[in-house]
Amino acid sequence: MIKGKGFLSKFVLCVLFCLSAPIAASQELIFTYWLEALEPFAIRYDHKLTGGMVKDIGDELAARMKLEPKYIELPTKRVAIMVAEGDAHISCLTNPKWEEKPESYHWSPVLFEGSDNFLVRLDQEDSIKTIDDLKGKHVGTYNGYVYSEEITALFNKGEAEPVQIGNLETGFRLVTMGRLDTVIDFGSIIEYEIKKRNLDQQLTIAPVDADVFDFYCSYSLKIPYDAEVLDAHILQMKQEGFFEKVQNKYR
C-alpha cells in the first residue's frame, strides 16, 4: 500500500512537471456556479462570492495553475450551457448523473463523497431509518433537483408525496411546524444551516442517507488549458488532504 501511494505521488508530480508550462499571471481560470447554491457551497457578501467550498477549491486550483480565478454566478441551467460553450472553463461540486449530456464535458477525478440527507424534527429523528419509511410522508422537494431512483420510484407510485418548496428556508419552517415530515437537500448544507441557526435542539438529520454520490469538477471541452494538468493538480490536492480540510472547515 505504501509503495503504491509513493508511485502515485511520483506519477502526479511527473505529470505536473512535464505538462505544466509558464502561464501569464493575467490569464484567468473562469469558474461558474449556480445561483441557487447555499452556504457552505457559496458564501456571499454584498452580492459577491467571498467564501465557501466553490471559492476555496477554485482559488486553490487557479493558484496551482498560476492563473487568476474568476467566478460567474448563473441559474443552474445556464451553468451547463456556459461551460459547454466554453464561456466558462470549470464548474465544481457537480456530478455526471446530474447533467443531461455528461459527454459534453471533461470530468475531473473525484473530489470527495457527498450525500443527500433528510431534514427532520429532533423528536422525529428515528421516523426515517430506511427509504421505505418515506411511505405516507410529505417530502419537501425542489424543482429540477435529481433524486435517487429509489425515492423517485416512491414518488411515481404515489407512496410518498413530494411537496415542491422554493428554498431550504421554507423547508426549515415547514418541518419545524410539522407541515412537512422532511426535506431532502445536500447533507453538508443542512448540517451547516442547523449549526448556523442554532437549531440543533429542534432539527436534525435522519440516520439514513437519501443518496450518496461523488463530487467532481466538469471542464469545458473548449478550455484553453490542458485538462490533464488540471486533473493532476486535483489528484495532488486530494493526496495532500485539501478536500478533507475544506469539508471540515464548514462543519
Helices and strands as residue ranges (DSSP letters): H 2-19, E 28-34, E 43-45, E 48-51, H 53-64, E 68-74, H 76-85, E 90-94, G 96-98, G 102-104, E 105-107, E 112-121, G 122-127, G 131-134, E 138-141, H 149-157, E 161-164, H 168-177, E 182-186, H 187-196, E 203-205, E 211-220, H 227-239, H 242-249
